[in-house]
Amino acid sequence: MTDVLFYHLTETRIEDALPPLLEKSVERGWRVAVEMRDADRRDRLDQHLWTYRDESFLPHGTDGSEAAGEQPVLLTLSADNLNQASVRFFIDGAVPGEGLPYDRVVFVFDGHDQQQLEGARGQWKALKAQGHTLTYWQQNNEGRWEKKA
């Protein structure tokens, strides 16, 4: 079964929380896909990942590039696994299709967005019923992750 993690943003924005999660995945040698629903959002996040810290380098690309299949981190609007990722992030309310052919699936959702909050709750219930191992992380007042379930 796929390990499924839920990251509940309460103190920071996705632009602040996602890069360190992606860095840790790449450090572990995992190929990652980050699925979202909006092309403008994908392109803004693409630019942000090049500049979010002066001393960092996070190799990544988008599903619109010719080298999409070679990217260690791929920002995508597609449910296809173009870069053969073993880890898939879902952000901004994106949801998986049928089955979870990944080692790890990560939902990152904004706790101040009622639609994302309800979507995450629905995913939790559905995936728990399917027998997946679920973990829930929430930010504390300092923005650090605390395991809640």
C-alpha positions, 0 to 999 in steps of 0.5 A: 500500500502507498504511504499517504501524508497530509500536510495542513498549512496553518502558518505559511503559504505553499510557496514557503512550505513546499520547497523544503519538502521537495528538497528532502525528497530529492535528497533521498533520491526520489523522483517527484511529481507535483500536481496542481490544477492551474497553469498560471500557478504551475508557472509561478511556482516554477519561477519561485523554485528557482529563486526561493533561496539564494543558496539553494538549487532545486532541479525541476521542470514543468510538464510543458518542457521537452525534458519533462521525463528527465526532471527529478521534480516535475510540476504538472497539470497532468495525472500522467507520471511523465518523470516516473516519479515514486512520490506525488504531491497534490496541491491547490486542491488537485486530487488523484485519479484511480489507484495510487501507483506511488511509494508515497503520496503527499497532500498539501492543503491550505487550512484557511481555504474551506474548499481545500480543507473539505477536499483533504477531509474527503481524501482522508476518508476515502483513502483510509477506507481503501486501507492506506497508511495515513499520516497527518501533519499540521504546522505549529505556531512557528510553522514547524510540522507536528505529527497529529495522527 
